[in-house]
Amino acid sequence: MNQIKTIFKYLLAIFMVTAGTMHFANPTFFLKIMPPYLPLHDELVSVSGIFEVLLGVLLLVPQTSRKAAWGIVALLIAVFPANLYLYQHQDILPASPIIHLLRLPLQGVFILWAYWHTRLAKSNP
C-alpha cells in the first residue's frame, strides 16, 4: 500500500505544480473564472499559482509532506468558488454541461486525495 500511496503522492504533486504553472502560462483563463465579488483578480491568480507550485513541491519533501497536504486541502477549498462560478457561467469554457457539473465533485475527489496524504502511514506489525 505504501508504494501506491507514494505513486499517488507524486501524481498529486505533478498535478499541483502543473496547475500552478498554468496560472502563469495562461492567466487569462484563470482570470475569467474569478468570481466578480473577489478583489484583486490578478494578484489572486498569481498567489494561488505560487501556492499550487510550492505546495506541490513541498508535498514531496518528507519533513513538510503532511503540512503541504493540509495546505493543498485548504487551497482546493479556497478555489472552489472559481469552479462554482465556472459552472454558473458555462460560456466561459465551452464544454458539455455534464463536464461542467462533474468538475464540482471532482474538486471533492482532489480534496480527499490530498487529505489521504495528511495521514501517517501505518506501520506493519
Secondary structure, 3 states (H helix, E strand, C coil): CHHHHHHHHHHHHHHHHHHHHHHHHCHHHHHHCCCCCCCCHHHHHHHHHHHHHHHHHHCCCCCCHHHHHHHHHHHHHHCHHHHHHHHHCHHHCCCCHHHHHHHHHHHHHHHHHHHHCCCCCCCCC
